[in-house]
Every structure is written in C-alpha cells, then in structure tokens.
Amino acid sequence: MSKRINETVSFVVRFTQKIFEDKNGEANVQWRGKISHVQGSDQKNFIEFEDALKFIQEKLDQLTIANIDGKTDEEKEGILTKSWDIWNKMSKAYPKMVLDAIKDPKAQVSQIQEQIAQVSGELSQKIEIDSWRPPSKADYHKLEEMMGQMSDQMKTLNKKLDDLSKKKSK
C-alpha cells in the first residue's frame, strides 16, 4: 500500500490602503500587502499582487517537490501536473471574482460573511462595510493593469501545463 501524504498549506494576506492626493490634486489609492505562510515563518511584503501569487506558488512547489522524493520520474511528472492544476482552475475563476469584488465590494464581503456563517454559525464580529468609499477611476486603471499582468502569468502557467500534458501523452 502506498504512503498517503496529507498536507495543509495556508496563507494569510493582509492589505493596507493608503489614500492620498497626487501631484495634480487627484485622489489616489495605493495598496500594499503582506503574505504569510501559516505553517512556516516565511513572509513577503508586496505592492504588486503577482508577487503574492509567486510566493504562494513557490511554497506549493516546495511542498510538492519535498513530498515526491523517491518517486519515479513518471510519478513525479503526474503529481506535479495535478498539483499545478490549481493554477489552471484559478486562471479561469479568479478574474471574475476580482472584478465582482471591485464592482461591489460590499456585496462580496456580505456574501463571504454569509458563507462563513453557514459553515461555522454566526460571526462574532462582522466587518463594518457601510463606510467604504467606491473605487476611483485610478483604482480601476491600476486594477485593469494588474489583471492584464495576472492574465499573462496565467497564460504562461497554462502553456507549462500544456507542455507537461504533451510530454505525458508521448
């Protein structure tokens, strides 16, 4: 019987928002973040969200590679392909989720709180969302740029998955 490995990997992402006026007096926003690997002590500060995604991918890759030691090359390739499948699925769902959150952040927070409440009972403290400000045009432009960069990264990852699938089928 083969040995089963059941690993949990969790990340905490914290965002800090800075609202300021630029040189032209236009309201602007800057988001900064910190991502932490819960099971380890590694953390990374980021301004660009793709840096947080790279951090997550590195940790998942390290875990998978550590757990396939002793496997045949064919088994390793199959495991890695399945492990990277999460990025393929994320590339299809993530852009819509982000756009929905940008369009109506209050609704997204409420929806998440309702989902959590269904699973774990009533939340002890809900986030106050009535004082949130709507996003500015600059926010939309910055997010659109970030989405384009993320889309390019997802295309690269999908190409890698396709290449692995082609290798596997040979």
C-alpha positions as CSV (number, residue, x, y, z in Angstrom):
1,M,0.0,0.0,0.0
2,S,1.4,3.4,-0.9
3,K,2.0,6.1,1.7
4,R,-0.6,8.8,1.8
5,I,0.6,12.4,2.4
6,N,-2.0,14.9,3.5
7,E,-0.5,18.3,3.9
8,T,-2.3,21.6,4.6
9,V,-0.9,24.8,3.3
10,S,-2.5,28.1,4.4
11,F,-1.7,31.7,3.7
12,V,-2.8,34.9,5.4
13,V,-2.9,38.0,3.2
14,R,-3.1,41.4,4.8
15,F,-3.7,44.6,2.8
16,T,-3.1,48.2,3.8
17,Q,-4.6,51.0,1.9
18,K,-3.1,54.5,1.6
19,I,-5.3,57.2,0.1
20,F,-3.5,60.3,-1.0
21,E,-3.6,63.2,-3.4
22,D,-1.2,63.0,-6.3
23,K,0.8,66.0,-7.8
24,N,-2.4,67.1,-9.7
25,G,-4.5,67.0,-6.6
26,E,-6.4,63.9,-7.8
27,A,-7.4,61.4,-5.2
28,N,-5.3,58.2,-5.5
29,V,-5.0,54.9,-3.7
30,Q,-2.1,52.6,-3.1
31,W,-2.5,49.1,-1.8
32,R,0.3,47.3,0.0
33,G,0.2,43.8,1.3
34,K,1.9,41.2,3.4
35,I,1.5,37.5,2.8
36,S,2.4,34.9,5.4
37,H,2.8,31.2,5.1
38,V,0.9,29.9,8.2
39,Q,2.7,26.6,8.6
40,G,6.1,28.3,8.3
41,S,7.6,31.5,9.3
42,D,8.1,32.9,5.8
43,Q,6.5,36.3,4.9
44,K,6.7,38.6,2.0
45,N,5.7,42.2,1.6
46,F,4.3,43.2,-1.8
47,I,2.9,46.1,-3.7
48,E,2.1,44.1,-6.9
49,F,-0.3,41.2,-6.2
50,E,1.5,38.9,-8.7
51,D,4.4,38.9,-6.1
52,A,2.0,37.3,-3.6
53,L,0.9,34.8,-6.2
54,K,4.6,33.9,-6.9
55,F,5.1,33.4,-3.1
56,I,2.2,31.0,-2.9
57,Q,3.3,29.1,-6.0
58,E,6.9,28.8,-4.6
59,K,5.6,27.4,-1.3
60,L,3.2,24.9,-3.1
61,D,6.0,23.8,-5.4
62,Q,8.4,23.3,-2.4
63,L,5.9,21.2,-0.6
64,T,5.0,19.1,-3.6
65,I,8.7,18.6,-4.6
66,A,9.5,17.6,-1.0
67,N,6.7,15.0,-1.0
68,I,7.6,13.3,-4.3
69,D,11.1,12.3,-3.2
70,G,11.7,8.7,-4.0
71,K,9.0,8.5,-6.8
72,T,9.8,7.5,-10.4
73,D,10.1,10.3,-13.0
74,E,6.7,9.3,-14.4
75,E,5.1,9.5,-11.0
76,K,6.8,12.9,-10.3
77,E,5.5,14.3,-13.5
78,G,2.0,13.1,-12.9
79,I,1.9,14.5,-9.4
80,L,3.4,17.9,-10.4
81,T,0.9,18.2,-13.3
82,K,-2.0,17.5,-10.9
83,S,-0.5,19.9,-8.3
84,W,-0.3,22.7,-10.9
85,D,-3.9,22.1,-12.0
86,I,-4.9,24.5,-9.2
87,W,-3.3,27.4,-11.2
88,N,-5.2,26.4,-14.3
89,K,-8.5,26.4,-12.5
90,M,-7.7,29.7,-10.8
91,S,-6.9,31.4,-14.1
92,K,-10.4,30.7,-15.2
93,A,-12.2,31.8,-12.0
94,Y,-10.0,34.5,-10.4
95,P,-10.5,37.4,-12.9
96,K,-14.3,37.3,-12.5
97,M,-14.0,37.1,-8.7
98,V,-11.7,40.1,-8.6
99,L,-14.0,42.1,-11.0
100,D,-17.0,41.3,-8.9
101,A,-15.3,42.4,-5.8
102,I,-14.2,45.7,-7.4
103,K,-17.7,46.4,-8.8
104,D,-19.4,45.8,-5.5
105,P,-17.1,45.2,-2.6
106,K,-19.9,45.5,0.0
107,A,-21.8,42.7,-1.7
108,Q,-18.7,40.5,-1.8
109,V,-17.9,41.0,1.9
110,S,-21.5,40.3,2.8
111,Q,-21.6,37.1,0.6
112,I,-18.3,35.8,2.2
113,Q,-19.7,36.5,5.7
114,E,-22.9,34.7,4.9
115,Q,-20.9,31.7,3.6
116,I,-18.8,31.6,6.7
117,A,-21.9,31.9,8.9
118,Q,-23.5,29.0,7.2
119,V,-20.4,26.8,7.9
120,S,-19.5,28.0,11.4
121,G,-22.5,29.7,12.8
122,E,-22.9,33.4,13.4
123,L,-19.7,35.5,13.0
124,S,-18.7,37.0,16.3
125,Q,-17.8,40.3,14.7
126,K,-18.8,41.4,11.2
127,I,-16.8,43.9,9.2
128,E,-18.3,47.4,9.1
129,I,-18.8,48.0,5.4
130,D,-21.1,51.0,5.2
131,S,-18.3,53.5,5.5
132,W,-16.3,52.1,2.5
133,R,-15.8,54.5,-0.4
134,P,-16.4,53.5,-4.0
135,P,-13.3,52.9,-6.2
136,S,-12.0,55.8,-8.3
137,K,-11.1,55.8,-12.0
138,A,-7.4,55.5,-11.0
139,D,-8.3,52.4,-8.9
140,Y,-9.9,50.8,-11.9
141,H,-7.0,51.6,-14.2
142,K,-4.5,50.2,-11.7
143,L,-6.6,47.0,-11.3
144,E,-7.0,46.6,-15.0
145,E,-3.3,46.8,-15.4
146,M,-2.7,44.2,-12.7
147,M,-5.4,41.9,-14.2
148,G,-3.6,42.1,-17.5
149,Q,-0.3,41.1,-15.9
150,M,-2.0,38.3,-14.0
151,S,-3.6,37.1,-17.2
152,D,-0.2,37.0,-18.9
153,Q,1.2,34.9,-16.0
154,M,-1.8,32.6,-16.1
155,K,-1.2,32.1,-19.9
156,T,2.4,31.2,-19.1
157,L,1.3,28.7,-16.5
158,N,-1.3,27.2,-18.8
159,K,1.4,26.8,-21.5
160,K,3.6,25.0,-19.0
161,L,0.7,22.7,-18.1
162,D,0.0,22.0,-21.8
163,D,3.7,21.2,-22.4
164,L,3.6,18.8,-19.4
165,S,0.5,17.2,-20.8
166,K,2.1,16.7,-24.2
167,K,5.2,15.1,-22.6
168,K,3.0,12.8,-20.6
169,S,1.0,11.7,-23.6
170,K,4.1,10.8,-25.6
